[in-house]
Amino acid sequence: MALEAGLLEILACPACHSPLDDRSAADSPELVCTGDDCGLAYPVRDGIPVLLVDEARRPT
């Protein structure tokens, strides 16, 4: 289930404040930072983004 467009417009990466790319329609839903140096992937659980750096997946 994709996130509402209005919600995605106000969310930003808590680590670097870059916009987030919505990949919540995938098998493992997440929001991915678009920052060049960051790229953290934050999980979306039950339709709720978990924007905690400690919960984020590091880019591979």
Stockholm file with secondary structure:
# STOCKHOLM 1.0

chainA/1-60         MALEAGLLEILACPACHSPLDDRSAADSPELVCTGDDCGLAYPVRDGIPVLLVDEARRPT
#=GR chainA/1-60 SS CCCCHHHHHHCCCTTTCCCEEEETTSSSCEEEECCSSCCCEEEEETTEECCCGGGCBCCC
#=GC SS_cons        CCCCHHHHHHCCCTTTCCCEEEETTSSSCEEEECCSSCCCEEEEETTEECCCGGGCBCCC
//
